[in-house]
């Protein structure tokens, strides 16, 4: 593999595998609000949050971290504006104080932040406008921050009606990344990269994601699915894999203030691509170098698949993350590229249609279901069996199967996404 491609893949990993405190959608709102406050220069008198349907869907049911178990766009934006650190990315709410929570609750109750649906925009779109008013409620100044495509990707900043930054016209070009990828080149990278180039990023992923999983197993969050799946210390490998990932999700969706290393903009996907690989390495006494090479496979395969779908959609990312972790386990078993590709295909065509109906406690169950499909694929292939070619969405190659599943997830499920949002917001009554 060419050195330039190895360097590119390392850049991709460092860019994507970053820490985030809490579910990434409310955190992205808090980040935009904190930035708007910084641009305004004072604590806002009021705010307006305009968000895409997918953002609204993923914020409605999840607890905002460091908010005393409160939910919603108004809570995320208000807390970001009064206590967020706009220079700390997805850890924007890390330093919230008790008095900030009290003030946040008061402001939300008073209608400090107005929330509206932004139509005709990207699936991931956040527009925060912060206002400074005089004592009579007349507008003195305003600041607007718009985020799109990824959770911290600011595309426009406006101060008092004047555009201060526009990414479309900015001289700052996009950083070169190693897309398009393939499963074969990802395996080549995992085999050939010098371990010291990836050690730091994966050491952090192991530390952070293991810690939040343990938190979810130790304390009660959400439906407590993780500890339910792990009933005793003698649980099977599969039960431990599903339980530990579910426990991490229990904690995240329940508002735990511990960070997680995300993948493809998602903490739940970050848990699903890392914890099964960590558990397999532990069970088989593999050293850190083998573990990190396995994590390179799982993280890059997940990134590769999700790039074809997009950041947010009706396609639940648990299935692509589970397929990616299965690829890593197969890699650590010593399987060759064709076998690794079969694991990915078998998992995706099984659970590739799981619907995303927002971030909430049931995400833990969807992760467990997707991981169960991954474990089934490994068992089936290890026994010498596989699904036939051209059955359903199965293509003649892994790349074709991935494209087929992603096409359905991105295009075929777009109407599903609209109807899910309408149900969640009460726009339609399915009982009529």
Secondary structure, DSSP 8 states (H G I E B T S, - for coil): --HHHHHHHHHHHHHH--EEES-HHHHHHHHHHHHHHHHHSS--SEEEEEE-HHHHHHHTTSB-TTSSS-BSHHHHHHHHHHH--TTSGGGTTTT--HHHHHHHHHHHHTT-EEEEE--SS-SSEEEEEEEEE-TTS-EEEEEEEEEESSTT-EEEEEETTEEEEETTT-S--------S--HHHHHHHHHHS-HHHHHHHHHHHHHHHHHHHHHHHHS--TT-HHHHH--STT--HHHHHHHHHHHHHHHHHTT--SEEE-BTTBHHHHHHHHHHHHHHHHHTT--HHHHHHHHHHHHHHHHHHHHHH-SSSSB-THHHHHHHHHHHHHHHTT--HHHHHHHHHHHHHHHTT-B---SSTTHHHHHHHHHHHHHHHHHHHHTT----TTSTT--SSHHHHHHHHHHIIIIITHHHHHHHHHHHTTSS-TT-
